[in-house]
């Protein structure tokens, strides 16, 4: 049980959204149909929506729409990389809003979901009522390389175990090594070993520098491990291309964002999404607020981060803005 979050509850309705090239997306609604509409964008890419992400919202005040992006979660075909690029995801969001008849929505995203939220707000600004961005990720070569090569020396022993899976001559390009092997079909034990090693490395970085994960997950196995292979297949596909957001770079696109309430929440000790990325985004959005969360790392369930998310959303539901983004 995570304190401070709203109770876990099942979605009240689900949707199958047929989009281009045979993809069928899974979307869920929770909360109240009469509430403020909020779109939740999950991380990854490829992770799929977690029930945790709905628990930041007061179900009596919000109509929460959670979408599994192409290849992710319960969307089909799971793990597919064909016709799966950022431009496709943006088209999907336009279609989802039209199908559900939503005039405007608050857009909430974490990590890659925050990145996608920024890109979406630039292409459909009239539909965005506000932006709540947790642990924003800038998909640039330096940040991606830092994750896979541990150029900052954040966890050298854990990285050595991770890199040991690759032949010595390929350890300088762990992302390329993982992508080549995860793209092979059909999957098998070798892919499962790679996915589990990637997951362990990610877990080592997710916690803050001094704090354990708030709710550590058991190591995936069986069907969960097969889903992890698919998740990382999609993620490596995106990261190899810097998520198709480097020409022009994402910060150069932010001038097109609407002047709506915009709050960034980021941990100073986030070892997956460099805090400098939050500073860059904040500087490019003059009307935005940036709040630092101490000790949360990259863990969305860390009590301090969860409390900040709940406080911001509660304030928005009453006042139409995020206040100072801090819990009371």
Secondary structure as GFF3:
##gff-version 3
##sequence-region A 1 328
A	DSSP	beta_strand	13	18	.	.	.	ID=ss1
A	DSSP	three_ten_helix	20	22	.	.	.	ID=ss2
A	DSSP	beta_strand	24	31	.	.	.	ID=ss3
A	DSSP	beta_strand	36	41	.	.	.	ID=ss4
A	DSSP	alpha_helix	51	54	.	.	.	ID=ss5
A	DSSP	beta_strand	62	68	.	.	.	ID=ss6
A	DSSP	alpha_helix	86	100	.	.	.	ID=ss7
A	DSSP	beta_strand	105	110	.	.	.	ID=ss8
A	DSSP	alpha_helix	112	123	.	.	.	ID=ss9
A	DSSP	three_ten_helix	125	127	.	.	.	ID=ss10
A	DSSP	beta_strand	128	134	.	.	.	ID=ss11
A	DSSP	alpha_helix	141	149	.	.	.	ID=ss12
A	DSSP	alpha_helix	156	163	.	.	.	ID=ss13
A	DSSP	three_ten_helix	168	173	.	.	.	ID=ss14
A	DSSP	alpha_helix	174	182	.	.	.	ID=ss15
A	DSSP	alpha_helix	189	206	.	.	.	ID=ss16
A	DSSP	alpha_helix	223	240	.	.	.	ID=ss17
A	DSSP	three_ten_helix	242	244	.	.	.	ID=ss18
A	DSSP	three_ten_helix	250	256	.	.	.	ID=ss19
A	DSSP	beta_strand	261	267	.	.	.	ID=ss20
A	DSSP	alpha_helix	275	284	.	.	.	ID=ss21
A	DSSP	beta_strand	289	293	.	.	.	ID=ss22
A	DSSP	alpha_helix	303	319	.	.	.	ID=ss23
###
